[in-house]
Amino acid sequence: MSDAASQSLPAHAPSLWAATAPPPPQTAELLESLKADVVIVGGGVTGLSAALHMAERGISAVVLEAARAGFGGSGRNSGHIIPTLAAGDPDALVAKFGPDAGERMVAFLRDSASLTFDLIRKYGIDCDAVQNGWAQPAHRASRMKLLEKRYGEWTRRQARAELLDAGEIAAKLGTDIYHGALFIESGGHVNPLALAQGLAKAAMEQGAKVFTGSPALTVTREGSAWRVTTPQGQVTADRLVVATNAYTGALIPALAKTLVRIINYQVSTHPMAADIAASVIPSDISSSDTRRDLYPFRKDRAGRLVTGATLALPLNMDSRIRPWIAERIGNAFPQIRDRRLDYVWNGRIAMTPNRLPRVHSIGPGAISPIAYNGRGMALGIAMGKELADWAQGKPDDALGLPKMEIEPMPFVSSLGRLAQAALVRYRQLDQRD
């Protein structure tokens, strides 16, 4: 992409990740008519992972991204690589979806972080990847029962997990506010925007085509093929993937009504002094605790603490988030005296009422994985491999995430506001159990 064309694209959110990611690969706007085996709408980690895995197998794939690679939630999240769901433990998933589909989903979740880091290593993606594990600490003693249950369910399914006591998690995190933790070795953290851009580069090197500044305007079924138009071009393909998640718009109107969008903030502190940084998360793991209103913590390569929060009321959010986060940091890490923030940014999370991701069939040979409920990095990249399997003939209902019919929710915009307001109730519950 020329400098002039690049400057015309919407800029990335002024985040820590945008400030520290390597330069992206050169891409361009679609200015012609193309044919491909698969056309992918959305240049986040799902779409780019799908294009990479397809290209590895000789499947011609074209990615259409409205802005820049990783522009949406893929480049704005906290960069945690987590091989579980926030809601939906293994036994519950098997009970809900049955022994075949349920266990397939559990295995998909279990292996998602390992697949992500293996892919990073295979292609030498420069994204500050650290695979030192992920912990879910218990914020109250009563939550250890939940973690004991999760530990048993995951270890029965060959997950590399440990149950840590209060002293062990304190040693890993550098804080004594927790009562113990579930620890899964395959987790970790990355610069998510750098990972998305690295996936784009790898996909292009393998033969996929990635176009930026190329929003999909229309999708039509023409005979046995799909045609997607952009402002200056079009793609005709046998198969269609819509991988827009929380940034799903009016392209498939019913699809946008299946999820609730939540605005989530991420922040980073100034780089900590060396002695302080050594005492904060000395193990360099990733963590997000048992609160319904999560306390996620990790560090970056420069010794910044990275965390995030969702505000209950969507009013004056930019000014309110700073004191809110400073209080959280002080509660967990009182040794951090300088709680000024280098970067504050936000993005959308796609949520569903049951907090489970799903796959929607949107027509013959057309599919949309959607609503990762805040766990989209590892799951999205693993879903890319599943989509390559699907492009080679794997049935929709045999994928790692469950296939569900599209069921638009009424008053979906109001549900988003209500979901954020529900955080008040979650915080009350977090104080009791």
N, C-alpha and C positions, 0 to 999 in steps of 0.2 A: 504494500500500500504506500502511495506517495505521502510525503509530509503533509501536503495540503489536504489530501483525503483523510489522513489520520486525524488532523486537527478538526475536521468537520464532524467527527463522531462524538457522541456524548462522553464526557470524561468519566473515568472511574471515580467512585466516591473517594474523597481524600482520606484514605485509611492508612494504617500502618502497613498493610499488605501492598497497597499501591506504591507507597514510598520506598519499599525495600525489595520488591520483586525484580528479577532480571528483565531486560527488555523483551517484549512479546515478539512472536514470529511475525514476519511480514505477511499481511493478508490484504485482500482487496474486496471491493463491492462486486456483486454478481452483475455482469453487464452483457450476458448472453443467454441463449437457451441451451440447456444441458440435459442429457439423459444419464440415469444412474440406476443401480440396483435399488438403492435406498436413499431417500431424502430425509434429512434430520432437521427439524426446526428447533433451534435452541443450542447455543454454544456454551453451555455450562458443563459441569463434569460428566453428567449423564450422557449428553449428546456427543461430547468429545471422546469420552471413553468408548462409546458405541462405535464411533467412526474409526478409532484406532483399532479396536478388536476386529471390526469388519475388514479394514484394510489389510490387516495381518493375514486374513483368510482369502484375500483376493476378491472381496465383495466391494464393488464401487459404491462409495458413500459421499454424499454432498451435505455439508452442514451449512445452514442459513442462520446467522446470528444478527439480530437487529442492531446491536451496538458493537461491543468488543467481546472477545473471548473472556468468559468469567465475569461479565459485567453485572449479572444478577447475584442471587444468593451464593453462588459458587465462589465468588471472589470477596464476599462481605462477611462471611461467618467467622467463627473463632478459630477455625483450623483444627478442631479436635477430630481425630480418626477413631471412631467408637464402633465396636462390633456388636452392639446391642441396640434395642429400641428403648425409648424413654418409658413406654408403656407396652406391655405384651411380653411376658416371660415365656420361656419355652413350653412349659406344660399348658399354659393358657392358649398359646397359639395352636398347639396340637388339638386341644379341646374345641377350639373355634373352627379350625379349617380341616380337621380330620387327620389321621395318622400319616397319610402320604403327603398332602400339601403342607400340613403343619410342620412335619419334620424337614421337608424340603426348605421351607422358609427359615427354620431355625438354623439349618446348615448354611444357608445363604448368608444369614446374619453373622454367624460364628466366623466364617471365612473371609468376610468383607474387608476387614482391616489388613489381614495378611496379603490379600490380593492387591490392595492398594499400595502397600509398601513394596511388594514384589514388582509391581509395574513401574514404580518410581525408580527402583534399582535397575531394572532391565533397560530402561531408556535414559538413565542418567539424568533424570529431571531435577533441576536445581530449584528446590522449593523448601529448603531448610527442614527436611524431613528428619524427625526424631522418633524412633520406635522403641521407647522405653516403657511402654505400657500405659494403660488407662485405669484410673481408680474411681470407684463410686463410694465416697465416704458416707457414713451414717451421721446425720446432723443431730440425731437424738438417740439415746440408748435403745429405745423401743424399735428403731429402724434396723437394728442388727438382725432381728428375726427375719425381716424381709430379705436382707442380704444373705443370710444363711440359706434361705430357701432358694434364692437365685444361684448361689454358689453350687448347691446340690444339683439343680436342674442343668446348669451349664457344664459342670464337670462330668455328669452322666453322659453328656454328648461330646466329650473329648475336647472341650474348650480348655485352653491353658489358663486356668484361673486359680487364685489364692484367696483365702479369707484372712484379712489382716486384723490384728488387734489394735487398740488405741495407740500403743507405743510404736507399732510398726508403721502405721499410716502417718503418725506425727513425724517420724524420721524421714519419710519420703516427701512430705509436704512442707515441713517446717512450721507447722501450726498445731496447737493442741486442742482445737475446737471440736474434733471428731472422736467418735467412740469406736471406730473400726472401719473397715472398708472391704468391698469386693474389688479385687485387682485382676485385670485381664492383660496378659503379657503382650498380646498382638497389637494393642492400641498405641496411640501416640499423637503427634501433632505435626502440622505443616504450615507453611504460608499458603493458604488456599488459592489465592489469585495466581501465585507462581505455579502452583500445581495445574490449575486450569490452563494457563498459557503453555505450560510444558506439554500437556496432553495434546493441545492444538498443534504444537510443533512436531511432536512424535507422529500424530495422525497424518499430517501433511507429508512428512518424510516417508511414511509407508504407502502413500498414494491417495489418501483421502483428500477431498477438496473442502476447504473451510473459507467461507465468505463472511465478512463482517460488514456492518452498515447495510445489511440486506434483510430488512424485516419481511416476514411472510405476510402478504396482504390477503391472498385468497388460497383456498385449498378446494380442489374439485376432483371428482372421480370421473375419468374419461376412459370408458371401456374397462380394461383390466388394469389400468395404471392410475397413478395419482399425479396431478399437476399442481405445483405450488408456484405462485407468482410473487415477485418482488418488484420494487419500483422500476428496476431497469432490466429484469431478466425473469427467467422461469426455469424450473427443473421438473422433468417428467421421470417418474420412477415407479418400479413395481411395488415398492413398500414405502410406508410413511411412518416416521417416528416423530411425535410431538413431545419434546423434552424441555418444557418451559416452566414447570413446577409452580412456584409462588408468583412467577411473572407471566403466568398464563393470562392472555387477554381475550379478545373477541374472535380470534381465528376459529376456534371451536367453541361457540357460546355455551353449550351445556357443560363443557369440561370446566370452565372457570367457576361454575356454580357448585362444583363438588367439593370445594375446599374453602377453608377460612384463612385469610391472610393476617398474620400478626407482625407488627413492627418490633424488631429486636435490635437492641443496641450492643455494640462491642466497643471496648475502650482499651487503651494501653497507657501505662505509666511512663514517666521518664525512665531511661536506663538507670537501674539502681547502682549505687556504689558497690564495688566488688565484694566487700564483706557482707553487705545486706543481701545482694543477689545470691551469695553462697548459702545463706540461711533460708531463702525462700525457694521452695520446691527444689531442694538440692538434688533430687533424683531425676529432675527434668522430665517428669511424667506429665500426663494430661489428667485432669480430674473434673468431675461434675457430680455434685452430691445428691442425697436422697430427697432434698426439698422438691416439692412440686414447682416452686419458684426457684429454679436452679441457681446455685453458686458455682459457675465454672471457673477454673483457674488453670493457667499454664504460663510459661515464660517464652520469650522469643530469644533469638540468638544474641541480641545485644543486652540481655538482662532486664528487659521490660516485663512487668507483670501484665498479662492479657486476661481480661475478664469481660463479663457482659451482664445485661439485665433487660427485662421487659417491664415497662411502666404500665400500671393499671389504667390510668386515665390519659388519653392521647391529647393532653393540653400542655403547651410550653415544654415539650419533651426535651428539646436540646438543652435548655437551661436547667431543668430539674435532674437530668441524669448525672451530672457531675457530683453534686453533694451526695446523691444516693449511692453512687459507686464508691466515693471516698469513704463513706461510713462502712460499707461492706469490706473494703480492703482493710480498714482499721480493725474491724472485728476479727478478721481472719489472720492478718499479719501486722500486729502492732509495731513490729520492728521497722516497717516501712513508714518513716516519718514524713517524707516528701510524697504526698499523694496527688500532686498535680498530674494532669493527664496530657500525654503527647498528642494522642489522636482519639477522636470520638466519631463513630460512624454508625450507620444502621442499614438494615436490609429487611426483606420480608421472609417470613417462615410460612410454609404451607402446612396447615393443620387440618385434621379431620376429626369429627366428633369422637370416634373411638381411638384416635391417636395412632392409627395404623396406616402405613403406606399401602398403595395398591397399584394395580395395572388396569387401565381401561382399554377395551377394544373400541376404536372409533370408526370402524368400517372394515371392509375386507382388506387384509394386508396392511392395516393401520393400527397403531398402538400408542398409548401414552402412559409411561410410569410417572406417578405423581404423589405428592404429599408425603415427604420423608419425615415430617414432624420434628424437624430440628436435628436429624441425624443423616443429612444428605451427602456428606463427603464420601465416607466409605461405602454407603449403600448406593449412591449414584454411580460411583466408579464400578462397583461390582455389577450393578444393573447393566452397565455398558457391555460387559461380557455376555450377560444373558441375552441382550438384544442382538448380539452377533449370532448367538445360537438360534434365536428366533428367525433371523434373516436367512438362516440355512435350513429352516423348516421346523424348528421346535415349536410345538403348539403354545398358544397364549396361556392356556391354563396349566402348563407344565413349567412355567418360569418360577424363579426364586421368590418373587413377591406374588401375592394372591391376585387373581383376576376378579374384578368386580364389575357389575353393570354400572353404567353412569346413572346416578340418581341425583339430579340437581336439587340443592337445598333452597327452600324459599327464603327470601329476605337475607341473602348471604352477606351483603354488606353490613347489615345490622349485627349479624352474628359475630363478625370480626370485632366490633366494638364491645359486644357483650363478653366475648372470650377474653379480651384484655382486662375488662372490669372484673372478671372472675378471679383474677390474681389476688384480689383482696381476700376472697374466701380461701384460696389456696394458702395464703400466708397465715391465716388463722389456723388452718389445719396443720401447717408445718410447726406451729408452736405447741401442738398437742400430741402429735404422734410421729 
